């Protein structure tokens, strides 16, 4: 637990990558690269078919098992959907909702994100709720208003105690998969705005319990500086999470000695 009382999370989002046969070698390489001191929870959000392999190979490393999406429906005639109860049965304990790619490519709305988060909470799965702005929205000075609305919509109808179990990931769309990264100041500013929005919805104590991640191209080179920011409690890692050595370096950046050196 860090000095802010929130244990960091480093969550890898594998997106549409890897096959089941690649999971065990990845886990073995990650295990050899991991630091002796780990200051965070580590999660792998894998494609649905790889979840059993991640659960099996990650057990010795104490990896949290995550999914990349969930249905807002409990059951019924929804071909291709996967419910929160089904995910829980397969050992999933974290799940991304509202990722920019789901919003952009699949029409996921803020209200769908809210329903998905509620479904996950009802099944003891931690939602990783993604929010963030496009480059045009940032250039027009709309970042704060947009992100605050996304937070208000995502947490609508969720009581404070349940909200405290959620994770928020700030992912500026212009910094995902582009190699561009928000400056530490830009990332901290929006993450602080997110916490302020949560405090207005609930209260300062609840907002202080919710972990806020940065999800815009965090990598081995910038992780220490980003993780030293007071309102950044970890990262939602894309491309770097596919490379065990790089992923291990980001995990190492959460160690108290590393964080203290940059704060």
C-alpha positions in Angstrom: 0.0 0.0 0.0 1.5 3.4 -0.9 1.5 6.5 1.2 -1.8 7.6 -0.3 -3.5 4.4 1.0 -4.1 3.0 -2.5 -2.3 0.0 -3.8 -1.2 0.6 -7.4 -2.5 -1.6 -10.2 -0.6 -2.5 -13.4 -3.1 -4.0 -15.8 -2.0 -5.3 -19.1 -4.5 -5.1 -22.0 -3.5 -7.6 -24.5 -6.3 -6.5 -26.9 -6.6 -9.0 -29.9 -3.1 -10.6 -29.5 -1.5 -13.9 -28.5 -2.7 -17.5 -28.8 -3.2 -19.9 -25.9 0.1 -21.7 -26.6 1.9 -18.4 -26.0 0.6 -17.7 -22.6 2.8 -20.1 -20.6 6.0 -19.0 -22.2 5.0 -15.3 -21.6 4.3 -16.1 -17.9 7.7 -18.0 -17.5 9.6 -15.1 -19.0 7.7 -12.5 -16.9 8.4 -14.5 -13.8 12.2 -14.5 -14.4 12.0 -10.7 -15.1 9.9 -9.6 -12.2 11.6 -7.7 -9.4 11.9 -9.2 -5.9 9.8 -6.4 -4.5 6.4 -5.8 -6.1 4.5 -2.8 -5.0 1.3 -3.4 -7.0 -1.5 -5.7 -8.1 -0.7 -7.1 -11.5 -3.6 -8.0 -13.9 -3.7 -9.4 -17.4 -6.8 -8.6 -19.4 -6.9 -11.2 -22.1 -9.2 -12.1 -25.0 -12.0 -14.4 -23.8 -10.5 -17.7 -25.2 -7.2 -17.1 -23.4 -8.7 -16.5 -19.9 -8.2 -20.2 -18.7 -4.6 -20.2 -19.9 -3.9 -16.9 -18.1 -5.5 -18.2 -14.9 -3.5 -21.4 -15.0 -0.1 -19.9 -16.0 -0.5 -16.8 -13.9 -1.4 -18.5 -10.6 2.2 -18.9 -9.5 2.8 -15.2 -10.2 -0.3 -14.1 -8.4 -1.6 -12.5 -11.5 -5.1 -11.1 -11.5 -7.2 -12.5 -14.3 -9.1 -9.8 -16.3 -11.4 -9.6 -19.4 -11.6 -6.9 -22.0 -15.4 -6.6 -22.1 -18.7 -7.9 -20.7 -22.3 -7.9 -21.7 -24.7 -5.6 -19.8 -27.2 -8.5 -20.0 -27.4 -11.2 -17.4 -28.6 -13.9 -19.9 -30.9 -14.3 -22.9 -31.0 -14.1 -26.7 -27.8 -12.1 -27.1 -25.6 -14.0 -29.5 -21.9 -13.5 -29.1 -22.2 -11.9 -25.6 -20.5 -13.0 -22.4 -22.1 -12.3 -19.1 -20.4 -11.2 -15.8 -21.5 -14.4 -14.1 -19.8 -16.5 -16.9 -16.6 -14.5 -16.5 -16.6 -15.0 -12.7 -17.0 -18.7 -13.2 -13.8 -18.7 -15.2 -11.8 -16.9 -12.5 -12.1 -13.4 -13.9 -11.8 -10.7 -11.2 -11.2 -7.6 -13.3 -12.8 -6.4 -16.5 -12.3 -3.4 -18.7 -15.4 -1.4 -19.7 -15.7 1.6 -21.9 -12.4 1.3 -23.6 -12.1 3.8 -26.4 -11.9 1.0 -29.0 -15.2 -0.4 -27.8 -16.7 3.0 -27.9 -15.3 3.9 -31.4 -15.6 0.5 -33.2 -18.7 -1.0 -31.5 -20.8 2.0 -30.5 -20.5 1.5 -26.7 -22.2 4.4 -25.0 -21.7 5.9 -21.6 -25.0 4.4 -20.4 -23.9 0.9 -21.6 -20.6 1.4 -19.6 -22.7 2.1 -16.6 -24.9 -1.0 -17.0 -21.8 -3.1 -17.6 -20.1 -1.8 -14.5 -23.2 -2.6 -12.4 -23.3 -6.1 -13.8 -19.6 -6.7 -12.9 -20.1 -5.3 -9.4 -23.1 -7.6 -8.9 -20.8 -10.5 -9.7 -17.8 -9.5 -7.5 -15.7 -8.4 -10.5 -13.8 -5.1 -10.4 -14.7 -2.8 -13.3 -11.8 -0.9 -14.9 -13.9 2.0 -16.3 -12.1 3.9 -19.2 -12.7 7.5 -19.9 -10.8 10.0 -22.1 -10.9 12.6 -24.8 -9.9 12.8 -28.5 -7.3 15.1 -29.8 -9.9 17.5 -31.2 -11.7 17.6 -27.9 -8.5 18.4 -26.1 -7.6 21.1 -28.6 -11.1 22.7 -28.1 -10.6 22.8 -24.3 -13.3 20.2 -23.6 -11.2 17.6 -21.7 -12.5 18.3 -18.2 -16.1 18.7 -19.2 -16.1 15.5 -21.3 -14.3 13.4 -18.7 -16.4 14.6 -15.8 -19.5 13.7 -17.8 -18.2 10.2 -18.6 -17.5 9.7 -14.9 -21.0 10.9 -13.9 -22.6 8.6 -16.4 -20.5 5.6 -15.6 -21.1 5.9 -11.8 -24.8 6.7 -12.1 -26.8 4.7 -9.6 -23.7 3.0 -8.1 -23.6 3.5 -4.3 -20.5 4.8 -2.6 -19.3 1.5 -1.1 -19.6 -0.2 -4.5 -17.9 2.7 -6.2 -14.9 2.4 -3.9 -14.3 -1.0 -5.4 -14.1 0.3 -9.0 -11.0 1.4 -10.9 -10.9 4.3 -13.4 -8.5 4.4 -16.3 -7.8 7.7 -18.0 -6.9 7.0 -21.6 -6.5 10.0 -23.8 -7.4 8.7 -27.3 -4.6 10.6 -28.9 -2.0 8.8 -26.9 -3.2 5.2 -27.4 -1.1 3.1 -29.8 0.4 6.2 -31.3 3.6 6.4 -29.2 2.5 9.8 -28.0 2.1 10.1 -24.2 0.6 12.9 -22.2 3.1 14.8 -20.2 3.2 13.9 -16.5 1.5 17.2 -15.8 -1.3 16.6 -18.3 -1.9 13.1 -17.0 -1.9 14.2 -13.4 -4.2 17.1 -14.1 -6.9 14.9 -15.7 -6.5 12.2 -13.0 -7.0 14.9 -10.4 -10.1 16.1 -12.2 -11.4 12.6 -12.2 -10.9 12.3 -8.4 -12.5 15.7 -7.9 -15.5 14.6 -10.0 -15.9 11.5 -7.9 -15.7 13.5 -4.7 -18.6 15.7 -5.9 -20.6 12.6 -6.8 -19.8 10.9 -3.5 -17.5 12.4 -1.0 -13.7 13.0 -0.6 -13.2 9.8 1.4 -14.8 7.6 -1.2 -12.9 9.4 -4.0 -9.7 8.9 -2.2 -10.3 5.1 -2.1 -10.9 4.8 -5.9 -7.8 3.9 -7.9 -7.1 5.9 -11.0 -4.9 4.5 -13.7 -3.2 6.2 -16.7 -3.8 4.4 -19.9 -2.1 6.4 -22.6 1.1 4.6 -23.8 2.7 4.1 -20.4 6.0 2.3 -21.0 9.2 1.2 -19.2 10.8 4.6 -19.9 8.1 6.9 -18.5 6.4 4.7 -15.9 8.4 6.0 -12.9 7.6 9.6 -13.6 3.9 8.9 -14.2 3.5 6.7 -11.2 5.0 9.4 -9.0 2.1 11.7 -9.6 -0.2 11.9 -6.6 -3.4 10.9 -8.4 -2.0 8.2 -10.7 -2.3 4.8 -9.1 -1.1 2.6 -11.9 -1.4 2.0 -15.5 -3.6 0.3 -18.1 -0.8 -1.0 -20.4 -1.3 -1.9 -24.0 1.7 -2.8 -26.3 4.2 -2.9 -23.5 2.2 -5.6 -21.7 2.9 -8.0 -24.5 6.6 -7.9 -23.8 7.5 -9.6 -20.5 10.7 -7.6 -20.0 9.0 -4.2 -20.6 6.0 -5.2 -18.5 8.2 -6.2 -15.6 10.0 -2.9 -15.7 6.7 -1.1 -15.4 5.8 -3.3 -12.5 9.1 -2.6 -10.9 8.4 1.1 -11.1 5.7 0.7 -8.4 8.1 -0.5 -5.8 8.2 2.0 -2.9 11.9 2.8 -3.4 11.3 3.7 -7.0 8.2 5.8 -6.2 9.9 7.7 -3.4 12.8 8.5 -5.7 10.5 10.3 -8.1 8.1 12.0 -5.7 
